[in-house]
């Protein structure tokens, strides 16, 4: 077998190559050798192989009652799209409802309830709807439902969690039963992707009672007990013929990870969401369980305020960059549940990812040179971390130990998780942050790097970058957008003082009887969207 794998450019074609090798009779050793030749580490290779074997094992089976344990639950659990804010809410959105579009494994929008999106200027959009789709109450979905559903997120009185995105829609109107027109406050070529995110599901016009969900989705509400459990039964009239395989899906919370693992081991649940590296050996050691690791789009980053000491000294920033041991962080801190990254926020799965942006090498001598020039050898430098920023205390210890070897004193100050985001994040001169996955490059750059962004973690100011952001947002030329976003990634990697040593993977553990699931760049549970594809081999 000669197919070579480049981890940084993993694609569906690579998935297909592994699947085809399995179909030709390749052993696990053959597959590991093939992947290792392309630089894929064993932990990641195991995930790819597991996903490929699952894909080719057999065709999906109908039937069975799926039980799924999330890592949290709350009395604030909701079926109302404007209130959705937690992982369980996002799971319910995809289980009971549909959106106009859905984001695929490259975060490219694919049509779901919409037939097409058309525009000539990226500011005024015409959306044609699919016909013959019915809600759970028997009503046929039409444009009035879409207008009502989207307008709820725009209405400031409803305080939608998606209002920051939705308020760009300054006019939403039905042209006829199957056509919706949306006017934006400024051109945005990402509208189809935005409307594929968790909140923008479609509900019947006039809906105000959310004690049960009335959507077009693959499952219908049977039980909804906030803080306790949610049960959905298969929608017999679902418009997708090749989806919704299990008879029912039950979701509930088991906050303690050890308890989730034990529930899996005993067979009480089929899927335990959100596992960390400490649980991986138990799962891997059991032949009846498997681990699905998604590269994920979240990361913990090290931020240096460039408008404050010592970050106002460029040599301090360059010194820190050279002192980041990305391989050690991935190996010792994330224990293989991560992927070394290159100091810009676009994840590798994105079609806009620029693989030519190379992260600085770990070079203690070079770091020492820069710290000496900055006059900081032997000077105590406070570094703020917290459990609120996942894995940051351990990352801080790695940096502290490497710094000590060259005479740099990093004073690690571990702050309580409670209040960290309001008291230390963005405010401290040298601190850690944690950013969740976002569906588009524009959202990430707008939130974190635009000169006037509230979440501009290093106070990166660049008018040219701001102009490029607007140009890419409004362009309908995909090649041009890719070029601009690639240049922007290089700019922030070089000039913004937000060091992103690794993307953090998410992992879900499950019975080997569970099929139909694969890693997704939006993270756990296939991007919170398992209802269409999951099946059980009873």
N, C-alpha and C positions, 0 to 999 in steps of 0.2 A: 504494500500500500504506500503510495507516494504523496497523498494529499498532505500539504503542510498547513498547520494552523497558527495564525497570528492572534494571540489572545486579545490584543487591543482592537482587532477588527472582526471579532466573532460575529457571525451573521447566521441567518436562516440557512444559507447555503452550506455553512459548516455543520449545522444541525443535520441537514440532509445527508451530508457525507458520512457522518457517524451512523445515522440510521441505515444508510445503504450498506455500510460495512457490516453492521449487525445482521442484516438480511442475507449477506453473503457468507455468514457463519463466523465472523471474527470473534475471538475470545476476548475476555476482559483484558488479558495481558496484551493482546494485539492492539486493542483500543488505547490502552494507557501508553503503549510505545508510540502509537501514531500521534496522540495528542502531545506527549512529551517532546516529540520532535519539533513541534511548533511552539514550544515554550509554555505550555499550559501546565500549571502546577497540579500535583496529585489531587488536592482537595477539590479544586475546581473541575478537574477532569472527571472525578467521580460523579459530580453533579450532572455534567453534560452526558455522561454515559447512562446514568440513571434515567434522565429525561428522554434520551433516545430510545432506550429499551422500553420505557413506558409507552412511547409513541408508536412503536412497531409491534407491541405485544399482541394486541388483538383489537378488533373493532369494539366500540363502546357498547355496554350492555344496559338495558333498561331495568329499572327496579331497584329496590333497596331503600332503606331509611338512613340517610347520612347524618352523623352526629359530629359536630365541630365545636371545639373549645377555643374561644378567643382569650387574649390575655387581660381583658378588662371588660367590665360591664358597669352600668350605672342606672340610677333611677331617672337620669336625663336621657336615656336611650330614646330614639325618636324614629318615626316613619315620615316625618315632615322634611322635605328636601331643603328648606331654608334653614332648618335647625341642625342638620347633620354636621357633626364635628369630630366624631371618634371612629375608630376602626369598625366597631360593630354597626354604626350608622351607615358607613360606606358599604359594608357587606349587604345591609338591608336594601340600600338604594339599587344595587345591581341584581339583587335577588327578586325584587318585586316590581321593578320599573325598568324602562329602557331610556336611552338618550338618543338624540338625533344622530350622533356619531359615536364611535368607540375607538380607543387608541390601541394600535397594534404593537408588536414587539420592537418597533423602531420609533414608537410614539407618533406614528403617522395616522391621521384620522381616516377611519373607514366608515362607510355609511351604515347606519343602523335603522332608525325610524325615518331618516331622510333618504330620499332617492338621489338628490343632488344638491350641491351648493354652487351658485353661480354669481360672479361679480366681474366687473370690468375695472374697478378702481380700488378694491379691498375695503371700501367704505360702505357701499350699499350692496347688500347681499340678498339674493333671491333663493329661497329654499323650497324645493319641491318635496312633498312627503310621499312615502309609500302608501298605497291604498289597501283597504280591506283588513286593517289591523284593529283589533278590538281590545278594550279595557276589560278588566276582570268582571266588571258589572254588566258587560254586554254592549256598552256604548262604543260606537265606531270612532276611532281617533281621527281628528281633523285639525285644521289650522287654528281654530279657536282655542283648542287645548294647548297647543304650542305657545300661542301668544300669552295665554293665562299663566302657564308654567314659568316661562322666562320672565314675565313682568313681575312676578312675585319676588324674584331676586333683585330686581331694580328698585322696588318700592322701599324707601328708607325706613318706613314705619315697621316693616317686618324684620329688619336687621339681619338679613341673610348673611350667612358666613361667606357667601360668594359675591357679595355686593361689590367688592373692590374690582372684580372682573366684570360683573354684570352691568355696572353703571355706565360703561362705555356704550351700551346699546341705548341710544337716545330716542329711537322710534322702533316699535315692534308692531307690525300690523298684518292682518290676514287679507290677501288679495282675492282669494277664493277658498274653497274648501280644502284644497291640497297645496296651497302656495302661501308662504310667509315671506314678508319683506322686513329686513332688519337694516337700520341705518346706524352707523357708529359715529362717535364724536371725532374720530380720526381713523385713517386707514389702518387696518390690521389684518394681514393675511392669515393670521392664526385663529380666526373665529371658528372654523370647523373643529380645530383641536380643543379650543377652550370649551366648546359646547359638548365635548366628549369627556369632560371631567366629572367627578363624582356627583356634584350637586344638581347638574342641569338635566335631571330626569323629567319626563313628561307625565303629567297627571290630568285628570278630566277637568274641564273648565268649571270653576266655581267650588272646587274641593276645599273644605275648611276643617273637616273632621279627619284626624289622622290616628284614630284608635285602631284602625286597620288600613293597610295599604291597598289602594285601587290603582293599579298600573297596567301596563301591557306586558310585564315581565314574565320570566319563565316559571315563577312560582306565585301562588296566591296565599294570602295570610290565613293561617289556621289558628295560631296563637301568637299574641304579642303581649308580653309581660315585662315592662321596662325594669332593668336591673336583674331579671331572672332568666328569661329565655324567649326566643323567637322561633316559631315553626312555620314553614311554608310547605304547601303541597303543590305538586306539579300542575301547571296551567294546561288543561286539555286543549285549549284553543290557541296555544302559543304560535306565533306567526313564523317561527324558525323551525323547520321540520327536523333539522339535524342537531337539536339541542335539548336541554332539560331531560336528563336520562334517569336520575334517581326519582323515586316516588315522593320523597320529602327531604327537606333539609332542616335540621334543628341546630340552632346556635345558642350558646350560653357562655358565660365567662368563668374561667378558672385562673384567677390572677397569679397564683403561685406556680412558678415554672416546674418545680419538682412534682407538684400535684398533677400538672398537665401531662408530664412524662409518665407518671404512674397510671394515669387514666388511659394512656395509649398502651402501655405495657399490659394492662389488665383487659384491654379490649372494650372498655366503656365508651371510648370515642374513636372515630376514624381519623380525625385530623386535629393536631394541636398546633395552633398558630404561634408564631413569634418565639422561636427557640434561640438560645444563644450557644456559644461555643462550648460552654461547660456541659451542656446536655448532649452534645453531638456524639460523644463516645457511647453513651447508653443506647442511643437510637441506632447507631451504626452497628452495634454489637448484636442487635436483635434481627434475626433473618426475616421477621414478619413486619418490620418497619423500614421506612426509608426517609431520607432527609432531602427536601427540595430547597436549594440555596439559590436565591435570586440576587444577582449582582447589585441590584438596588440603586436608587438615585439619591440616597441620603448620605451625608458626610458630616464628620466633626472636623472643624478647621481651626487653625491657630491664627488669630487676628492681631495685627499690630497697628495701632492708631498712628498714622503718619503725621497727624497734627499735634502730637504730644511726645514728650520725651519717654523713652529713648528712640521711639519710632521715627522721629524727625531726622534722625541720622541714617542715611542710606546704608552705611556700612553695617549698622546694627541689623537692618533687614536682610542684607546679603549674608551676614554671618549666620543668622537664624536659618535661612534657606539652606545653607551648606551643612548645617548641623542636624537636619531632619533625616533620620535613617528610616526611609519608607519601608524597606524590606523588614526591618526589625519591628516596626509598628504593625505591619500586616501579620508577621509570624508570631510575635510574642504577645502583642496586645489584642489584636483581632483574631488570632489563632486560625488564620486561613479564611475567616468570615469577612474578608475585605479584599480590596484590589488597589494596589498603588496607583496614585493619581497625580495629575500634573498642574495643580494650583489654579485651576479654572473650573467653573461649576457645571459644565456640560458633561453628562455621563457618556460612557462609551457606546451605549445602546442607541443614542440619538443619531439620527441621520445627519446631524450637523457637527458631530464630534470631529475635532481636528487632531488626528493622531500624530501630526508633525510637531505638536507642542510637546517638548521633552522636559520632564521635571529635572531640577538641579540634582546632581549627584551628591551623595553623602561624602563630604570631604572635610574632616575635622581641621586639617592644617589650613585650608582655605578659610574656614570659619574663624579660626584663631587670628589669621591675618586681618580679617574685617573687624573683629571685636577689638583688636589692638588699635587699629586706625580710629575706631569710634571712641577710644579711651575707656573701654568697658571691661578690660581684663581685671578680675579681682573685685569688681563692683557688684553688689547684690542687685539682682534684677527681678522684681516681683512678677510671677506668672500666675494668673488666676484661672482655676479650673473648678469643676463641679461635676457630680454625677448627673446633673441636669443635661450636660453636654456629653453624650454617650462616649464612654471610654477615655474621656479627656484626662482624668487623674493618672491613669496608666501611661497615656501618651506623654504627659508632663514628666513622669518619672524617667522615662526613656531619655527624653531631652536633657533633663537635669544630670543624669549620669554621664551622658556623652559630653555635656558642657564642662563638667568637673574635670574631665581628663585633659582639657586644654586651658584650665585656669579661669573658666567662666562660671560665676555663681548664679545659678537660677534658683530663686526663692519661690518654691511652689507653695501656693496658698489655696487650700481646698475650701471652697465655700459651700454652704448648704444649698440643696436643690431648690428649696423654697425661697423664692425671691430672686433667684439668680438672673432670670431673664429681664427683670425690671431694674435690678441694682448693679449688676456687673457687666452683663453682655453689652457690647458696643461702647460702654462707658469706660472700662478699664483700659489702660494703655497697652497691655499685653495680656491677652485672654483667649479662651476657647469659645467657639460657637458650635451650633449644630443646626444643619439645614435639611429639611425634609425634601423628598423628591417633588419636582414640579414638572408639568407636562411639556412646557415649551421653553426654548432658549430665551425668548423675549421676556417671559415672566421672571426667569432667574436673573437676567441682566438688569431688568427694570427694578426688581426688588432690592438687589444687592450691590449694583455697581454704577447705576446712573448717579450723576454728580449730586443730585438733590434727593436721592433715595433715603427714606427713613431708616432702612436697614443697611446702609452703606457701612460695612463693618470696619474698614480701614481708612475711611474718609478719602477714598479714591476720587479725584477730581480730574475729569478729562473731557472738555467740550467736544473734541473730535469723536470720542467714544459715544457721547450722547447723540450726536448727529447720525452716526452710523446705526445706532439703535433704532432711531426713527426711520431711517432709510430701509433697513431690513424688515421692520415691522410692516411697512406699507407695500413692499414689493411682492408681486405675484410670480416673479422669476425665481424658481427654486435654485437654479445654479448660482444666481447672484446672491441669494440669501445665504447659501452655504459658504460662499466665498467671504461675505461680510462677517458672518458669525465665526468663521475660522480665524479671521484677522482679529476679531474682538477677543477670542479666547487667548490668542498670543499676547495681546495687549495686557489683559488682566493678569495673566501668568507672570509676565515680566515686571509690570509696574504697580499692580495693586498688592498690598501687603496682607493678603489672605492666603495662607498656606494650607493647601488641601492635600494632606499626605496620602489619604486613601478614601475610596468610597466604601461604605459599610454595607455588607450584604445582609439580607434578611433571610431567615430560614424557617420553614414550616416542616413539622414532622408528621408522618402519616403512615397508615397501614399500607402494606403492599397490595391490598385489595382495592385501593383508591387509584383510579385512572383518570386520564383527561386533563391533568394539570401540568403546567410548565412554568419555569421562571419568567417573570415579567419585570421590565425596568421600573415600574412604579411600585415594586416591592412585594410585600407579603401577600399570600393567598392570590397569586396571579393578578396582582394589582387590585385586590379586593373584588375580583370578578370571576368567581368560580362557577356560578349557577348554571351557565349555559353548557359548560364542558365537562364537569365532574361526573364520574360514574363509579359504580361499585361492582367488583367481581365477587359476587356472593358465593 
